[in-house]
């Protein structure tokens, strides 16, 4: 469980590609809403549709891609999905330069990128499981998690600065280039990847195979429901929290960004600590404890005060939420990979991603309406109370055999 040990050159290339694309993604975070508002002069309804409809339709498009990925070698799929994302995103600065950028284009690009994201994630999980031994999966997932939180802390502030200093499509262009670099890095991975045994014609019934496996598995079924509810409520209240902070409490935009960027560094610390915690206390105990602790923070945001004290308050709450999530996530990702049989990895991971993204899109829309009716503070409080019940969806015992 030594966190500094080498996992081999193939993992280093994959990790490097992940790091480049993660930083690019977070550098471009929020660029589409800003383009819609500041360049295309879209209203709140259109901006909300861009945030919810694009990922939701992208998740629907990705449904048949999971079984398709299981029938193909994963490395070419990863490269192809990076190139698809590059082509879709680079069209935005190109059309902006030609003066033909439209809201419809942003919506189509968001759908394409969301579908490619899900497909890439499912293929990368299968690819990782294929060349790393089971005992290295937790270390690998911990490194991905720490990289993601580092990118989350640094990317949005730098992207906002690039937007202001160099133009409204700069961060989108940088994000597009990051996927091109990621594709080159994955292409450089050496080693023979065997062709899947189940290559052949895709049957309609296979589209639901991932969900059938998840719902029949005694350990993954409660974890899926827990993740759908928790992620949906936490992510669904983010726009509501933005309204509360920026409109009702008068926080300036730079303080709003700082409030969420700084605590992300706690994710780096938590993910690096995870292998030691698992070695000391066991995987199931860490999973359940971190899953329970992460549910305790959202409710506090309903009592957010104004001013400097409020800024510190948000940072402390977000720090606690992020640290507990950064411990929970790699343990969950590792356990999930261990349980998936080789022929079903991509389709099952795709089903998981589609389910969680659909839950986030649905609850984001619901909580937007709820905030209009009862106010943002009360809406956040309702979500916080519901999140407190999510530990009840965690598996009480670890009775599932490890499948490799």
VEXBA-628943 format. One record per residue (C-alpha): residue in three letters; chain; x, y, z. Coordinates in nm, 3 decimals. Example, Ala and Ser with C-alpha at 12.3 -4.5 7.8 and 13.67 -1.06 7.14 Angstrom:
BEGIN
baro; vopa; east; north; up
ALA; A; 1.230; -0.450; 0.780;
SER; A; 1.367; -0.106; 0.714;
***
This chain:
BEGIN
baro; vopa; east; north; up
UNK; A; 0.000; 0.000; 0.000;
UNK; A; 0.296; 0.232; -0.035;
UNK; A; 0.156; 0.539; -0.206;
UNK; A; 0.483; 0.625; -0.384;
UNK; A; 0.547; 0.291; -0.553;
UNK; A; 0.555; 0.266; -0.929;
UNK; A; 0.263; 0.105; -1.110;
UNK; A; 0.454; 0.071; -1.435;
UNK; A; 0.493; 0.273; -1.755;
UNK; A; 0.147; 0.190; -1.889;
UNK; A; -0.017; 0.339; -1.583;
UNK; A; 0.212; 0.643; -1.595;
UNK; A; 0.099; 0.719; -1.952;
UNK; A; -0.267; 0.669; -1.860;
UNK; A; -0.230; 0.883; -1.548;
UNK; A; -0.054; 1.158; -1.744;
UNK; A; -0.328; 1.158; -2.005;
UNK; A; -0.590; 1.175; -1.729;
UNK; A; -0.409; 1.465; -1.562;
UNK; A; -0.388; 1.668; -1.882;
UNK; A; -0.756; 1.619; -1.969;
UNK; A; -0.867; 1.679; -1.608;
UNK; A; -0.685; 2.012; -1.592;
UNK; A; -0.827; 2.106; -1.930;
UNK; A; -1.180; 2.013; -1.822;
UNK; A; -1.163; 2.219; -1.505;
UNK; A; -0.992; 2.505; -1.688;
UNK; A; -1.300; 2.516; -1.910;
UNK; A; -1.544; 2.468; -1.622;
UNK; A; -1.827; 2.722; -1.646;
UNK; A; -1.715; 2.843; -1.989;
UNK; A; -2.037; 2.739; -2.167;
UNK; A; -2.272; 2.923; -1.924;
UNK; A; -2.049; 3.232; -1.944;
UNK; A; -2.052; 3.215; -2.325;
UNK; A; -2.428; 3.174; -2.326;
UNK; A; -2.480; 3.471; -2.092;
UNK; A; -2.209; 3.715; -2.198;
UNK; A; -2.173; 3.639; -2.571;
UNK; A; -2.510; 3.497; -2.678;
UNK; A; -2.716; 3.694; -2.420;
UNK; A; -2.916; 3.387; -2.315;
UNK; A; -3.162; 3.408; -2.027;
UNK; A; -3.181; 3.200; -1.708;
UNK; A; -3.409; 2.936; -1.862;
UNK; A; -3.174; 2.877; -2.154;
UNK; A; -2.868; 2.862; -1.928;
UNK; A; -3.042; 2.611; -1.700;
UNK; A; -3.133; 2.403; -2.004;
UNK; A; -2.771; 2.407; -2.116;
UNK; A; -2.661; 2.280; -1.772;
UNK; A; -2.923; 2.004; -1.746;
UNK; A; -3.038; 1.898; -2.094;
UNK; A; -2.694; 1.854; -2.250;
UNK; A; -2.563; 1.605; -1.992;
UNK; A; -2.902; 1.431; -1.969;
UNK; A; -2.929; 1.373; -2.345;
UNK; A; -2.561; 1.282; -2.355;
UNK; A; -2.626; 1.014; -2.093;
UNK; A; -2.912; 0.877; -2.305;
UNK; A; -2.691; 0.869; -2.615;
UNK; A; -2.425; 0.681; -2.416;
UNK; A; -2.659; 0.392; -2.322;
UNK; A; -2.576; 0.168; -2.623;
UNK; A; -2.208; 0.262; -2.613;
UNK; A; -2.133; 0.062; -2.296;
UNK; A; -2.203; -0.281; -2.451;
UNK; A; -2.031; -0.162; -2.769;
UNK; A; -1.714; -0.077; -2.573;
UNK; A; -1.712; -0.427; -2.417;
UNK; A; -1.685; -0.569; -2.771;
UNK; A; -1.379; -0.366; -2.868;
UNK; A; -1.026; -0.313; -2.746;
UNK; A; -1.029; -0.030; -2.495;
UNK; A; -0.720; 0.167; -2.597;
UNK; A; -0.853; 0.263; -2.944;
UNK; A; -1.188; 0.355; -2.786;
UNK; A; -1.014; 0.587; -2.539;
UNK; A; -0.823; 0.758; -2.819;
UNK; A; -1.140; 0.790; -3.027;
UNK; A; -1.339; 0.947; -2.742;
UNK; A; -1.061; 1.199; -2.677;
UNK; A; -1.059; 1.293; -3.046;
UNK; A; -1.439; 1.324; -3.051;
UNK; A; -1.424; 1.562; -2.755;
UNK; A; -1.142; 1.758; -2.918;
UNK; A; -1.336; 1.797; -3.244;
UNK; A; -1.658; 1.899; -3.069;
UNK; A; -1.494; 2.155; -2.841;
UNK; A; -1.261; 2.306; -3.101;
UNK; A; -1.567; 2.389; -3.313;
UNK; A; -1.669; 2.648; -3.053;
UNK; A; -1.369; 2.885; -3.087;
UNK; A; -1.369; 2.821; -3.463;
UNK; A; -1.732; 2.929; -3.498;
UNK; A; -1.680; 3.219; -3.258;
UNK; A; -1.393; 3.345; -3.476;
UNK; A; -1.620; 3.321; -3.783;
UNK; A; -1.904; 3.500; -3.605;
UNK; A; -2.149; 3.209; -3.634;
UNK; A; -2.149; 3.070; -3.278;
UNK; A; -2.501; 2.985; -3.161;
UNK; A; -2.676; 2.853; -2.852;
UNK; A; -2.786; 2.545; -3.047;
UNK; A; -2.421; 2.465; -3.117;
UNK; A; -2.333; 2.489; -2.747;
UNK; A; -2.618; 2.252; -2.668;
UNK; A; -2.509; 1.998; -2.932;
UNK; A; -2.145; 2.017; -2.820;
UNK; A; -2.247; 1.962; -2.457;
UNK; A; -2.444; 1.649; -2.560;
UNK; A; -2.153; 1.507; -2.763;
UNK; A; -1.899; 1.578; -2.488;
UNK; A; -2.125; 1.426; -2.218;
UNK; A; -2.173; 1.105; -2.419;
UNK; A; -1.800; 1.082; -2.492;
UNK; A; -1.721; 1.145; -2.122;
UNK; A; -1.934; 0.850; -2.012;
UNK; A; -1.792; 0.623; -2.281;
UNK; A; -1.434; 0.723; -2.198;
UNK; A; -1.491; 0.663; -1.827;
UNK; A; -1.635; 0.315; -1.882;
UNK; A; -1.357; 0.219; -2.124;
UNK; A; -1.081; 0.354; -1.898;
UNK; A; -1.208; 0.150; -1.604;
UNK; A; -1.206; -0.166; -1.814;
UNK; A; -0.862; -0.080; -1.954;
UNK; A; -0.719; -0.018; -1.605;
UNK; A; -0.863; -0.345; -1.471;
UNK; A; -0.710; -0.526; -1.768;
UNK; A; -0.344; -0.441; -1.702;
UNK; A; -0.319; -0.370; -1.326;
UNK; A; -0.330; -0.645; -1.062;
UNK; A; -0.619; -0.613; -0.812;
UNK; A; -0.388; -0.511; -0.526;
UNK; A; -0.283; -0.197; -0.718;
UNK; A; -0.629; -0.070; -0.808;
UNK; A; -0.680; 0.130; -0.486;
UNK; A; -0.346; 0.308; -0.527;
UNK; A; -0.428; 0.386; -0.890;
UNK; A; -0.776; 0.518; -0.811;
UNK; A; -0.633; 0.725; -0.526;
UNK; A; -0.392; 0.891; -0.768;
UNK; A; -0.671; 0.967; -1.013;
UNK; A; -0.875; 1.114; -0.729;
UNK; A; -0.592; 1.335; -0.601;
UNK; A; -0.525; 1.457; -0.955;
UNK; A; -0.891; 1.542; -1.003;
UNK; A; -0.912; 1.746; -0.682;
UNK; A; -0.591; 1.932; -0.766;
UNK; A; -0.733; 2.018; -1.107;
UNK; A; -1.060; 2.124; -0.944;
UNK; A; -0.875; 2.363; -0.714;
UNK; A; -0.656; 2.523; -0.982;
UNK; A; -0.857; 2.496; -1.304;
UNK; A; -1.166; 2.719; -1.253;
UNK; A; -0.975; 3.026; -1.119;
UNK; A; -0.723; 3.001; -1.404;
UNK; A; -1.003; 2.948; -1.655;
UNK; A; -1.188; 3.252; -1.526;
UNK; A; -0.871; 3.460; -1.554;
UNK; A; -0.813; 3.335; -1.910;
UNK; A; -1.174; 3.422; -1.997;
UNK; A; -1.123; 3.778; -1.872;
UNK; A; -0.772; 3.839; -2.008;
UNK; A; -0.759; 3.654; -2.339;
UNK; A; -1.117; 3.627; -2.458;
UNK; A; -1.433; 3.424; -2.400;
UNK; A; -1.331; 3.107; -2.588;
UNK; A; -0.974; 3.073; -2.457;
UNK; A; -1.054; 2.818; -2.187;
UNK; A; -1.269; 2.615; -2.431;
UNK; A; -0.979; 2.603; -2.676;
UNK; A; -0.743; 2.495; -2.397;
UNK; A; -0.988; 2.222; -2.295;
UNK; A; -1.004; 2.099; -2.655;
UNK; A; -0.624; 2.084; -2.681;
UNK; A; -0.608; 1.891; -2.352;
UNK; A; -0.812; 1.609; -2.508;
UNK; A; -0.583; 1.602; -2.811;
UNK; A; -0.281; 1.570; -2.580;
UNK; A; -0.462; 1.301; -2.382;
UNK; A; -0.524; 1.105; -2.702;
UNK; A; -0.154; 1.125; -2.790;
UNK; A; -0.059; 1.006; -2.440;
UNK; A; -0.296; 0.708; -2.450;
UNK; A; -0.178; 0.623; -2.801;
UNK; A; 0.177; 0.604; -2.662;
UNK; A; 0.085; 0.326; -2.417;
UNK; A; 0.271; 0.011; -2.522;
UNK; A; 0.159; -0.346; -2.471;
UNK; A; -0.070; -0.595; -2.635;
UNK; A; -0.437; -0.566; -2.546;
UNK; A; -0.628; -0.883; -2.630;
UNK; A; -0.942; -0.866; -2.839;
UNK; A; -1.260; -0.925; -2.636;
UNK; A; -1.410; -1.272; -2.657;
UNK; A; -1.762; -1.136; -2.701;
UNK; A; -1.691; -0.947; -3.025;
UNK; A; -1.987; -0.976; -3.255;
UNK; A; -2.326; -0.829; -3.327;
UNK; A; -2.479; -0.619; -3.050;
UNK; A; -2.818; -0.741; -2.931;
UNK; A; -3.088; -0.511; -2.792;
UNK; A; -3.118; -0.702; -2.464;
UNK; A; -2.752; -0.627; -2.390;
UNK; A; -2.833; -0.256; -2.344;
UNK; A; -2.975; -0.337; -2.000;
UNK; A; -2.704; -0.586; -1.896;
UNK; A; -2.519; -0.326; -1.687;
UNK; A; -2.828; -0.237; -1.487;
UNK; A; -2.925; -0.602; -1.443;
UNK; A; -2.584; -0.678; -1.298;
UNK; A; -2.586; -0.374; -1.067;
UNK; A; -2.936; -0.437; -0.936;
UNK; A; -2.864; -0.806; -0.872;
UNK; A; -2.536; -0.743; -0.688;
UNK; A; -2.585; -0.722; -0.307;
UNK; A; -2.297; -0.477; -0.259;
UNK; A; -2.318; -0.257; -0.569;
UNK; A; -2.696; -0.213; -0.565;
UNK; A; -2.710; -0.008; -0.240;
UNK; A; -2.395; 0.182; -0.338;
UNK; A; -2.553; 0.281; -0.670;
UNK; A; -2.867; 0.414; -0.500;
UNK; A; -2.655; 0.590; -0.237;
UNK; A; -2.444; 0.758; -0.505;
UNK; A; -2.744; 0.862; -0.713;
UNK; A; -2.921; 1.027; -0.419;
UNK; A; -2.611; 1.182; -0.262;
UNK; A; -2.461; 1.318; -0.584;
UNK; A; -2.801; 1.433; -0.709;
UNK; A; -2.878; 1.631; -0.395;
UNK; A; -2.531; 1.781; -0.353;
UNK; A; -2.486; 1.875; -0.720;
UNK; A; -2.852; 1.972; -0.757;
UNK; A; -2.818; 2.239; -0.490;
UNK; A; -2.505; 2.398; -0.639;
UNK; A; -2.699; 2.645; -0.860;
UNK; A; -2.924; 2.723; -0.563;
UNK; A; -2.620; 2.791; -0.346;
UNK; A; -2.482; 3.018; -0.619;
UNK; A; -2.804; 3.222; -0.611;
UNK; A; -2.790; 3.240; -0.231;
UNK; A; -2.428; 3.355; -0.221;
UNK; A; -2.410; 3.583; -0.525;
UNK; A; -2.760; 3.734; -0.518;
UNK; A; -2.913; 3.713; -0.171;
UNK; A; -2.594; 3.749; 0.039;
UNK; A; -2.396; 3.966; -0.204;
UNK; A; -2.070; 3.772; -0.223;
UNK; A; -1.851; 3.902; -0.509;
UNK; A; -1.771; 3.646; -0.782;
UNK; A; -1.406; 3.615; -0.680;
UNK; A; -1.507; 3.518; -0.325;
UNK; A; -1.756; 3.266; -0.461;
UNK; A; -1.484; 3.103; -0.669;
UNK; A; -1.236; 3.112; -0.382;
UNK; A; -1.486; 2.950; -0.146;
UNK; A; -1.493; 2.634; -0.358;
UNK; A; -1.140; 2.631; -0.500;
UNK; A; -0.940; 2.636; -0.177;
UNK; A; -1.122; 2.343; -0.004;
UNK; A; -1.049; 2.121; -0.306;
UNK; A; -0.692; 2.094; -0.180;
UNK; A; -0.841; 1.885; 0.100;
UNK; A; -0.937; 1.633; -0.166;
UNK; A; -0.571; 1.591; -0.250;
UNK; A; -0.490; 1.515; 0.116;
UNK; A; -0.784; 1.278; 0.162;
UNK; A; -0.719; 1.073; -0.149;
UNK; A; -0.351; 1.032; -0.063;
UNK; A; -0.446; 0.917; 0.286;
UNK; A; -0.698; 0.657; 0.166;
UNK; A; -0.461; 0.359; 0.112;
UNK; A; -0.329; 0.393; 0.468;
UNK; A; -0.681; 0.412; 0.611;
UNK; A; -0.785; 0.098; 0.422;
UNK; A; -0.471; -0.086; 0.529;
UNK; A; -0.539; 0.004; 0.893;
UNK; A; -0.919; -0.027; 0.920;
UNK; A; -1.031; -0.235; 0.623;
UNK; A; -1.207; -0.136; 0.304;
UNK; A; -1.567; -0.180; 0.417;
UNK; A; -1.525; 0.021; 0.737;
UNK; A; -1.358; 0.308; 0.551;
UNK; A; -1.627; 0.301; 0.282;
UNK; A; -1.916; 0.312; 0.528;
UNK; A; -1.755; 0.565; 0.763;
UNK; A; -1.656; 0.807; 0.486;
UNK; A; -1.999; 0.761; 0.326;
UNK; A; -2.167; 0.856; 0.652;
UNK; A; -1.937; 1.149; 0.729;
UNK; A; -1.983; 1.304; 0.384;
UNK; A; -2.359; 1.323; 0.448;
UNK; A; -2.317; 1.556; 0.748;
UNK; A; -2.209; 1.877; 0.574;
UNK; A; -2.471; 1.997; 0.327;
UNK; A; -2.730; 2.097; 0.589;
UNK; A; -2.487; 2.348; 0.741;
UNK; A; -2.493; 2.555; 0.420;
UNK; A; -2.858; 2.645; 0.488;
UNK; A; -2.728; 2.857; 0.779;
UNK; A; -2.464; 3.041; 0.576;
UNK; A; -2.401; 3.392; 0.715;
UNK; A; -2.296; 3.692; 0.504;
UNK; A; -1.959; 3.866; 0.495;
UNK; A; -1.610; 3.740; 0.569;
UNK; A; -1.741; 3.502; 0.833;
UNK; A; -1.965; 3.345; 0.571;
UNK; A; -1.673; 3.297; 0.334;
UNK; A; -1.477; 3.114; 0.603;
UNK; A; -1.790; 2.917; 0.695;
UNK; A; -1.835; 2.791; 0.338;
UNK; A; -1.469; 2.696; 0.312;
UNK; A; -1.482; 2.490; 0.633;
UNK; A; -1.802; 2.311; 0.531;
UNK; A; -1.677; 2.241; 0.179;
UNK; A; -1.344; 2.120; 0.318;
UNK; A; -1.518; 1.863; 0.536;
UNK; A; -1.741; 1.752; 0.248;
UNK; A; -1.455; 1.722; 0.000;
UNK; A; -1.215; 1.537; 0.231;
UNK; A; -1.476; 1.274; 0.315;
UNK; A; -1.572; 1.240; -0.053;
UNK; A; -1.207; 1.206; -0.156;
UNK; A; -1.171; 0.911; 0.081;
UNK; A; -1.500; 0.750; -0.022;
UNK; A; -1.462; 0.782; -0.401;
UNK; A; -1.142; 0.579; -0.465;
UNK; A; -1.254; 0.303; -0.228;
UNK; A; -1.587; 0.284; -0.411;
UNK; A; -1.419; 0.289; -0.753;
UNK; A; -1.181; 0.010; -0.652;
UNK; A; -1.453; -0.208; -0.500;
UNK; A; -1.670; -0.159; -0.808;
UNK; A; -1.390; -0.264; -1.045;
UNK; A; -1.313; -0.570; -0.832;
UNK; A; -1.673; -0.690; -0.854;
UNK; A; -1.717; -0.653; -1.231;
UNK; A; -1.652; -0.959; -1.451;
UNK; A; -1.421; -0.877; -1.746;
UNK; A; -1.689; -0.904; -2.014;
UNK; A; -1.921; -0.656; -1.842;
UNK; A; -1.692; -0.383; -1.711;
UNK; A; -1.760; -0.112; -1.970;
UNK; A; -2.136; -0.164; -1.996;
UNK; A; -2.176; -0.172; -1.618;
UNK; A; -1.964; 0.138; -1.560;
UNK; A; -2.162; 0.308; -1.837;
UNK; A; -2.489; 0.212; -1.666;
UNK; A; -2.355; 0.353; -1.339;
UNK; A; -2.254; 0.684; -1.504;
UNK; A; -2.582; 0.718; -1.692;
UNK; A; -2.779; 0.656; -1.371;
UNK; A; -2.588; 0.910; -1.162;
UNK; A; -2.592; 1.177; -1.434;
UNK; A; -2.965; 1.130; -1.483;
UNK; A; -3.019; 1.167; -1.108;
UNK; A; -2.811; 1.485; -1.100;
UNK; A; -2.996; 1.636; -1.397;
UNK; A; -3.337; 1.550; -1.249;
UNK; A; -3.265; 1.680; -0.899;
UNK; A; -3.098; 1.994; -1.036;
UNK; A; -3.421; 2.077; -1.219;
UNK; A; -3.638; 1.989; -0.918;
UNK; A; -3.433; 2.197; -0.675;
UNK; A; -3.433; 2.494; -0.912;
UNK; A; -3.813; 2.493; -0.905;
UNK; A; -3.818; 2.430; -0.529;
UNK; A; -3.587; 2.726; -0.466;
UNK; A; -3.823; 2.951; -0.663;
UNK; A; -4.114; 2.843; -0.442;
UNK; A; -3.964; 2.827; -0.091;
UNK; A; -3.640; 3.023; -0.133;
UNK; A; -3.280; 2.905; -0.181;
UNK; A; -3.191; 2.880; 0.188;
UNK; A; -3.486; 2.656; 0.275;
UNK; A; -3.433; 2.448; -0.041;
UNK; A; -3.073; 2.382; 0.062;
UNK; A; -3.196; 2.289; 0.410;
UNK; A; -3.444; 2.036; 0.269;
UNK; A; -3.166; 1.877; 0.060;
UNK; A; -2.938; 1.871; 0.365;
UNK; A; -3.198; 1.684; 0.571;
UNK; A; -3.252; 1.430; 0.293;
UNK; A; -2.878; 1.376; 0.252;
UNK; A; -2.857; 1.282; 0.621;
UNK; A; -3.058; 0.970; 0.533;
UNK; A; -2.819; 0.850; 0.258;
UNK; A; -2.598; 0.643; 0.495;
UNK; A; -2.900; 0.414; 0.533;
UNK; A; -2.841; 0.315; 0.167;
UNK; A; -2.484; 0.198; 0.235;
UNK; A; -2.424; -0.180; 0.261;
UNK; A; -2.406; -0.283; 0.625;
UNK; A; -2.181; -0.583; 0.568;
UNK; A; -1.917; -0.675; 0.315;
UNK; A; -2.033; -1.020; 0.212;
UNK; A; -1.956; -1.002; -0.160;
UNK; A; -1.676; -1.211; -0.309;
UNK; A; -1.401; -1.041; -0.506;
UNK; A; -1.428; -1.107; -0.879;
UNK; A; -1.110; -1.065; -1.082;
***
